[in-house]
């Protein structure tokens, strides 16, 4: 399964964020999207295009060789997107938040599956606590627990997944993502940190520069 960007161009107001962007991410491959943090470099805008949340000025995004706009149901079934902003309900427990977010995404999630996902993120002992009582890093891990709900999507697009996590949690998440890459998933992620996922092939793009591909 392959995600392709074909001649993507996008502007915000009068500001051109990027133009003529081309790249391809295959099964087992990772793409890190870089750019100055907080500078409006277009990282989040690019992820929005890749997820079909916005339309490019020119070009198109393809999944398995077909434009995503022509197969939205299939594409969204194969995609799991987690944005930078938290979408948690403070009055619900961590467990309830995981199940609710899964339901909103059209995915079935039992209590046992939600608990197992939280355990993978190191939050099993806090599953029954209301989210308002958790630290920022723990709240972030509740959001990321959606990743571990089976079946894992073949395409993961993540905006700043390592933000607010301590070193141990970063390592746990990186190891989990690397296992999904080894199993054939494709991962696109932004991060202003130095974290680099091990993959069959690791790409990095800095908006406004050419795509670089590295074996790994």
C-alpha positions as CSV (number, residue, x, y, z in Angstrom):
1,X,0.0,0.0,0.0
2,X,1.4,3.4,-1.0
3,X,0.6,7.0,-0.2
4,X,1.6,9.5,-2.9
5,X,1.7,13.2,-3.1
6,X,1.6,14.4,-6.7
7,X,2.5,18.0,-7.4
8,X,0.9,19.3,-4.2
9,X,0.6,23.1,-3.9
10,X,-1.0,24.9,-1.0
11,X,-1.4,28.5,0.3
12,X,-2.8,30.1,3.4
13,X,-4.2,33.4,2.4
14,X,-1.6,35.1,0.3
15,X,1.2,33.0,1.7
16,X,2.4,30.1,-0.4
17,X,3.4,27.3,2.0
18,X,4.6,24.8,-0.6
19,X,4.4,24.1,-4.3
20,X,5.0,21.1,-6.6
21,X,5.5,18.7,-3.7
22,X,6.1,15.1,-4.8
23,X,6.8,12.0,-2.6
24,X,5.8,8.4,-2.1
25,X,5.6,6.4,1.1
26,X,5.2,2.6,0.8
27,X,4.5,-0.2,3.1
28,X,6.9,-0.4,6.0
29,X,8.2,3.1,5.2
30,X,8.2,6.3,7.3
31,X,8.1,10.0,6.3
32,X,9.1,12.7,8.8
33,X,7.8,16.1,7.9
34,X,10.1,18.8,9.3
35,X,10.0,22.6,9.5
36,X,10.5,25.3,12.1
37,X,8.1,24.7,14.9
38,X,5.5,27.4,15.4
39,X,6.6,29.2,12.3
40,X,3.6,28.4,10.0
41,X,5.9,26.3,7.9
42,X,2.9,24.2,6.6
43,X,3.6,20.9,8.4
44,X,0.0,20.6,9.8
45,X,-1.4,21.9,6.6
46,X,0.3,19.2,4.6
47,X,-1.0,16.5,7.0
48,X,-4.5,17.9,6.5
49,X,-4.1,17.5,2.7
50,X,-2.8,13.9,3.1
51,X,-5.8,13.1,5.3
52,X,-8.3,14.6,2.9
53,X,-9.3,17.3,5.4
54,X,-8.5,20.0,2.9
55,X,-8.0,20.3,-0.9
56,X,-4.7,21.4,-2.5
57,X,-4.5,24.3,-4.9
58,X,-3.0,22.0,-7.4
59,X,-2.0,18.3,-7.5
60,X,-3.6,15.4,-5.7
61,X,-3.0,12.8,-3.0
62,X,-3.2,9.1,-4.0
63,X,-3.7,6.0,-1.9
64,X,-3.0,2.7,-3.6
65,X,-2.7,4.5,-6.9
66,X,-6.1,6.2,-6.8
67,X,-6.9,9.8,-5.9
68,X,-8.3,9.8,-2.3
69,X,-11.1,12.1,-3.3
70,X,-12.4,9.2,-5.5
71,X,-12.3,6.6,-2.7
72,X,-12.9,8.5,0.5
73,X,-14.6,5.6,2.3
74,X,-11.9,3.1,1.5
75,X,-9.2,5.7,2.3
76,X,-10.6,6.7,5.7
77,X,-11.1,3.0,6.6
78,X,-7.3,2.5,6.1
79,X,-6.3,5.7,7.8
80,X,-5.7,6.7,11.4
81,X,-5.0,10.4,11.9
82,X,-4.1,11.9,15.3
83,X,-3.7,15.6,15.4
84,X,-1.6,17.8,17.7
85,X,-4.6,19.1,19.6
86,X,-6.1,16.9,22.2
87,X,-9.7,15.9,21.7
88,X,-10.4,14.5,25.2
89,X,-13.5,14.9,27.5
90,X,-12.3,15.9,30.9
91,X,-15.2,14.4,32.8
92,X,-14.8,10.9,31.2
93,X,-12.2,8.4,32.4
94,X,-9.2,7.5,30.3
95,X,-10.9,4.2,29.3
96,X,-14.1,6.0,28.4
97,X,-12.2,8.5,26.3
98,X,-10.5,5.8,24.3
99,X,-13.8,4.0,23.6
100,X,-15.6,7.3,22.7
101,X,-12.9,8.4,20.3
102,X,-12.9,5.0,18.6
103,X,-16.7,5.1,18.3
104,X,-16.5,8.6,16.7
105,X,-14.1,7.2,14.2
106,X,-16.5,4.4,13.4
107,X,-14.5,1.7,15.0
108,X,-15.7,-0.9,17.5
109,X,-13.7,-0.9,20.8
110,X,-14.5,-3.1,23.8
111,X,-13.5,-2.2,27.3
112,X,-10.9,-5.0,27.3
113,X,-9.4,-3.6,24.0
114,X,-9.4,0.0,25.4
115,X,-7.7,-1.2,28.6
116,X,-5.1,-3.2,26.6
117,X,-4.4,-0.1,24.5
118,X,-3.9,2.1,27.6
119,X,-1.6,-0.6,29.1
120,X,0.6,-0.4,26.0
121,X,0.9,3.3,26.6
122,X,1.8,2.7,30.3
123,X,-1.6,3.9,31.6
124,X,-3.3,0.7,32.7
125,X,-3.3,1.8,36.4
126,X,-5.0,5.1,35.4
127,X,-7.6,3.7,33.1
128,X,-10.5,4.5,35.5
129,X,-9.3,8.0,36.4
130,X,-11.1,11.1,34.9
131,X,-8.8,12.7,32.3
132,X,-9.0,16.0,34.2
133,X,-6.8,14.5,36.9
134,X,-4.0,13.4,34.6
135,X,-0.9,15.3,33.7
136,X,-0.4,16.8,30.2
137,X,1.9,13.9,29.2
138,X,-0.6,11.3,30.5
139,X,-3.4,13.0,28.6
140,X,-1.4,12.8,25.4
141,X,-0.9,9.1,26.0
142,X,-4.6,8.6,26.4
143,X,-5.1,10.2,22.9
144,X,-2.3,8.1,21.4
145,X,-3.8,4.9,22.9
146,X,-6.2,5.0,19.9
147,X,-3.2,3.8,17.8
148,X,-3.2,0.4,19.6
149,X,-6.9,-0.5,19.1
150,X,-7.1,-3.5,16.8
151,X,-7.0,-3.8,13.9
152,X,-4.1,-1.3,13.4
153,X,-4.7,0.9,10.4
154,X,-2.2,0.4,7.5
155,X,-1.7,4.2,7.3
156,X,-0.8,6.2,10.4
157,X,-0.6,10.0,10.1
158,X,0.5,11.7,13.3
159,X,1.0,15.4,14.1
160,X,3.7,15.9,16.8
161,X,3.1,12.5,18.5
162,X,6.0,12.9,20.8
163,X,5.0,16.3,22.2
164,X,4.6,16.4,26.0
165,X,5.9,12.9,26.5
166,X,8.7,12.0,28.9
167,X,11.7,10.1,27.7
168,X,10.3,6.7,28.7
169,X,7.0,7.4,27.0
170,X,8.8,8.6,23.8
171,X,10.7,5.3,23.8
172,X,7.5,3.2,24.3
173,X,5.7,5.0,21.5
174,X,8.7,4.8,19.1
175,X,9.1,1.1,19.7
176,X,5.4,0.5,19.1
177,X,5.5,2.5,15.9
178,X,8.6,0.7,14.7
179,X,6.8,-2.6,15.3
180,X,3.9,-1.4,13.1
181,X,6.4,-0.4,10.4
182,X,8.0,-3.8,10.6
183,X,4.5,-5.3,10.1
184,X,4.0,-3.3,6.9
185,X,2.2,-0.1,8.0
186,X,3.1,3.3,6.6
187,X,3.8,6.2,9.0
188,X,3.8,9.9,8.3
189,X,4.7,12.1,11.3
190,X,5.8,15.6,12.2
191,X,8.1,16.3,15.1
192,X,10.3,19.2,16.1
193,X,12.3,16.7,18.2
194,X,15.3,14.6,17.0
195,X,13.3,11.4,17.1
196,X,13.7,9.3,14.0
197,X,11.8,6.0,13.5
198,X,13.6,2.9,12.2
199,X,11.9,1.7,9.1
200,X,12.6,-0.2,5.9
201,X,13.1,3.1,4.3
202,X,12.9,6.5,6.1
203,X,12.2,9.7,4.2
204,X,12.5,13.2,5.5
205,X,11.1,16.3,3.9
206,X,11.7,19.9,5.0
207,X,9.0,22.1,3.4
208,X,10.6,24.2,0.7
209,X,13.4,21.7,0.1
210,X,13.6,18.5,-1.9
211,X,12.6,15.1,-0.5
212,X,15.4,13.0,0.8
213,X,15.1,9.2,1.1
214,X,17.4,7.2,3.3
215,X,17.6,3.5,3.7
216,X,17.1,2.3,7.2
